[in-house]
Amino acid sequence: MQSEISGARNLLQESEPAVLRPAVLSRLAALSRLAVAALIASIVAAHADTCPRPDTLGTARVLTVDPKTTPRVGTQSFPDTLPLADHELVLTFDDGPNPPTTSKILAALAKECVHATFFMVGRNAAAHPQLVKRMAADGHTIAHHTLAHANLKQIGYAKAVEQIDRGFSADELALNGKATTVPTTPFFRFPYFESTPALLDLLQSRGIAVFGADFWASDWNPMTPQQELSLIINRVKAAGKGIILFHDTKEQTAAMLPDFLRYLRDNNYKIVHIVPPPVKFTN
């Protein structure tokens, strides 16, 4: 395994940062999901020489979220949230990828040297695998949001599990070229935040952390970019810190995001990037 990892890392370092070459993807597909996570982190570090820059918001720190000790977070759904300091924010986006809007959001994040977490709908990932790979190569965390955004509380346990597992498989196929129900990044968010005790217990038993949010931009409602900007700034001021929910499928969110990031930069907010535990190799 160590020699395979070394060889794939060499290929990664020779690749373009935004989209991985087919030879690299083939090598990645042959490795374990844990090795894939380590290699993605390696290429991100190798191509991060333009960030941070003094005039950008940047990513202040990386926070490891271990599902074993942090199975559920987000005060809108659960009693606990992430251990964030005042003025620390985690940016999350649901429902993509959607090329017209997701691409704009990725560009805005890159301009400010910011990393976020994308909870992807599997059918959208399957339709746009190159965009999924771009997200990962840009250093963002790829998380999961079912296959088709069904309300899992309303469709019964068996169908809900199928939606979860098929979502994992579609996301992993788009990202790594191999369909598996064991996700590279074990982070999941319920559509509409509609969970059940049985599904929560299942995900916890499988070592998958469930994310709610601490507050959101309400961007599922019709509004102008300026209205959304004012709304989310007011909620940031009121909360002071927390996990924010956006949707990378919304044009208004893509349009207002550059101004929001500049507001955070100018008002001394810090972005925290969430990642799964590091890979541990044994001989």
C-alpha atoms as one frame of an Amber mdcrd trajectory, in Angstrom:
protein
   0.000   0.000   0.000   2.771   2.463   0.850   4.364   2.045  -2.600   0.989
   2.543  -4.302   0.400   5.681  -2.290   3.821   7.022  -3.216   3.262   6.354
  -6.902  -0.172   7.957  -6.926   1.146  10.960  -5.016   3.766  11.487  -7.714
   1.027  11.497 -10.337  -1.019  13.917  -8.283   1.843  16.353  -7.941   2.206
  16.421 -11.723  -1.496  17.064 -12.304  -3.469  20.241 -12.755  -4.861  21.405
  -9.408  -8.462  21.928 -10.469  -9.190  18.693 -12.360  -7.310  15.445 -11.810
  -6.024  13.609 -14.881  -7.515  10.221 -15.912  -4.301   8.372 -15.022  -4.505
   9.747 -11.516  -8.161   8.805 -11.158  -7.401   5.259 -12.252  -4.693   4.948
  -9.614  -6.915   6.500  -6.961  -9.706   4.053  -7.717  -7.365   1.179  -6.882
  -6.582   2.522  -3.429  -8.614   2.283  -0.262 -10.985   5.089   0.663  -8.630
   6.151   3.446  -5.691   6.388   1.094  -7.796   8.473  -1.272  -8.505  10.973
   1.496  -4.812  11.267   2.292  -3.893  11.760  -1.356  -6.497  14.455  -1.877
  -5.086  16.297   1.135  -1.611  15.929  -0.365  -2.521  17.506  -3.697  -4.383
  20.336  -1.992  -1.277  21.180   0.023   0.936  20.932  -3.047  -1.152  23.415
  -5.014  -2.017  25.831  -2.198   0.990  28.102  -2.719  -1.210  31.018  -3.787
  -3.147  30.922  -0.493  -3.429  32.393   1.978  -2.863  35.934   0.774  -2.757
  38.981   3.046  -5.795  40.567   1.388  -8.102  37.540   1.747 -10.404  36.119
   4.397  -8.586  32.776   4.358  -9.247  29.620   6.319  -8.207  30.268   9.904
  -7.960  26.667  11.072  -8.907  23.084  10.295 -11.136  21.232  12.757 -11.148
  17.433  12.766 -14.617  16.018  13.417 -14.522  12.416  14.585 -17.906  10.662
  14.306 -16.953   8.444  17.249 -16.905  11.400  19.629 -19.053  13.846  17.660
 -21.914  11.839  16.152 -24.395  14.743  15.751 -23.916  18.516  15.640 -25.945
  21.635  14.870 -28.188  23.321  17.431 -31.152  23.634  15.074 -31.487  19.848
  15.293 -29.353  18.573  18.187 -28.258  19.656  21.667 -24.593  20.043  20.697
 -22.573  21.764  18.033 -18.912  22.101  17.062 -16.423  23.598  19.546 -16.099
  27.005  17.892 -14.774  30.193  19.424 -16.513  33.542  19.110 -16.421  34.831
  15.502 -15.645  31.349  14.118 -17.870  30.083  11.300 -18.182  26.851   9.307
 -19.531  27.306   5.772 -21.653  24.467   4.392 -23.552  24.157   1.115 -26.335
  21.703   0.277 -27.947  20.148  -2.806 -25.291  20.523  -5.507 -23.345  20.275
  -7.547 -25.081  22.499 -10.069 -22.604  23.861 -12.636 -24.034  27.373 -13.225
 -24.162  28.234  -9.532 -21.648  25.894  -7.906 -18.897  27.123 -10.235 -19.536
  30.723  -9.157 -19.458  29.707  -5.512 -16.193  27.822  -5.957 -14.687  30.871
  -7.662 -15.765  33.157  -4.798 -14.330  30.786  -2.202 -11.059  30.457  -4.124
 -10.700  34.222  -4.441 -10.875  34.530  -0.648  -8.794  31.375   0.049 -11.719
  29.833   1.937 -12.620  26.149   2.305 -16.172  24.898   2.805 -18.113  21.643
   3.057 -20.488  20.544   0.299 -23.305  18.129   1.189 -24.013  16.685  -2.244
 -27.126  15.099  -3.678 -26.014  11.863  -5.317 -27.893  12.250  -8.586 -26.305
  15.679  -9.067 -22.855  14.301  -8.292 -23.437  11.516 -10.819 -24.427  14.070
 -13.458 -21.404  16.321 -12.850 -18.436  14.200 -11.675 -15.803  16.638 -12.958
 -17.265  19.353 -10.743 -17.114  16.997  -7.763 -13.449  16.329  -8.511 -12.825
  20.053  -8.819 -14.332  20.646  -5.372 -12.049  18.044  -3.827  -8.968  19.264
  -5.702  -9.724  22.808  -4.509  -9.549  21.523  -0.941 -13.219  21.453  -0.004
 -14.799  18.664   2.039 -17.183  16.399   0.126 -20.108  15.280   2.288 -23.424
  13.573   1.612 -27.134  14.450   1.344 -28.901  11.299  -0.029 -29.456  10.260
  -3.624 -32.457  12.408  -4.543 -33.164  14.724  -1.585 -36.121  12.694  -0.349
 -37.729  13.419   3.004 -36.449  10.337   4.828 -38.935  10.704   7.634 -41.825
  10.120   5.243 -40.726   7.199   3.072 -40.133   4.411   5.590 -36.945   2.939
   7.020 -35.964   0.598   4.184 -36.399   3.197   1.447 -34.616   5.786   3.582
 -31.579   3.522   4.004 -31.592   2.933   0.262 -31.600   6.691  -0.357 -28.660
   7.138   2.009 -26.599   4.282   0.592 -27.282   5.093  -3.048 -26.311   8.685
  -2.303 -23.003   7.539  -0.825 -22.374   5.300  -3.831 -23.126   8.022  -6.379
 -20.939  10.568  -4.603 -18.047   8.130  -4.246 -18.284   7.043  -7.877 -18.143
  10.666  -8.993 -15.261  11.481  -6.669 -13.108   8.357  -6.735 -14.380   6.242
  -9.622 -15.659   3.490  -7.352 -19.190   3.066  -6.008 -19.227   2.200  -2.317
 -21.586   2.694   0.601 -18.603   3.447   2.856 -18.002   7.157   2.271 -14.527
   8.661   2.113 -15.757  11.505   4.300 -18.268  10.171   6.852 -20.368  13.354
   7.078 -24.112  13.313   6.306 -26.964  15.808   6.437 -30.649  14.853   6.337
 -32.731  16.608   3.677 -35.020  19.114   5.376 -33.284  18.089   8.654 -35.913
  15.332   8.877 -34.272  12.471  10.751 -35.644   9.537  12.758 -34.169   7.868
  15.864 -33.646   4.622  13.940 -31.756   6.330  11.112 -29.659   8.359  13.547
 -28.733   5.173  15.383 -27.874   3.437  12.111 -25.561   6.221  10.951 -23.867
   6.402  14.339 -23.300   2.629  14.304 -21.641   3.002  10.895 -19.331   5.774
  12.077 -21.014   8.596  10.152 -21.456  12.031  11.716 -24.790  13.772  11.156
 -24.710  17.526  10.611 -27.495  19.934  11.266 -26.753  23.658  11.312 -26.691
  26.451  13.848 -28.362  28.954  11.519 -29.001  29.434   7.829 -29.509  31.950
   5.037 -33.059  30.753   4.253 -32.024  30.832   0.601 -34.767  28.388  -0.353
 -37.068  31.425  -0.189 -37.293  33.877  -3.106 -35.234  36.989  -2.385 -32.662
  39.218  -4.013 -28.944  38.739  -3.358 -28.944  41.953  -1.307 -31.871  40.737
   0.807 -30.097  37.458   1.452 -26.879  39.286   2.311 -28.656  41.477   4.862
 -30.452  38.479   6.350 -27.348  36.344   6.796 -25.257  39.240   8.154 -27.906
  39.883  10.794 -27.960  36.206  11.731 -24.159  36.066  11.936 -24.189  39.081
  14.251 -26.872  37.501  16.447 -25.252  34.057  16.655 -21.614  35.167  16.834
 -20.387  31.755  15.679 -21.608  28.460  14.257 -22.334  26.223  11.274 -24.046
  28.127   8.446 -26.231  26.429   5.847 -26.357  27.711   2.267 -27.409  26.024
  -0.984 -24.945  26.028  -3.868 -27.867  25.493  -6.258 -29.238  29.002  -5.652
 -28.326  31.856  -7.992 -29.005  34.473  -5.311 -26.513  32.757  -2.986 -23.863
  32.584  -5.680 -24.402  36.279  -6.427 -24.224  37.487  -2.826 -21.373  35.231
  -1.616 -18.438  37.495  -2.637 -19.941  40.394  -0.668 -20.627  38.147   2.315
 -17.056  36.863   2.391 -15.757  40.438   2.210 -18.025  41.351   5.125 -16.590
  38.476   7.167 -13.043  39.548   6.307 -13.671  43.200   7.183 -15.322  42.309
  10.504 -12.726  39.848  11.800 -14.663  36.623  11.414 -12.691  33.391  11.048
 -13.485  30.438   8.791 -13.041  26.934  10.195 -12.739  24.040   7.743 -14.103
  20.698   8.958 -12.434  17.418   7.956 -12.638  13.759   9.048  -9.924  12.206
  11.224  -6.530  11.747   9.562  -5.624   8.458   7.986  -3.604   6.039  10.111
  -1.546   3.454   8.267  -0.274   0.330   9.936   2.433  -2.014   8.712
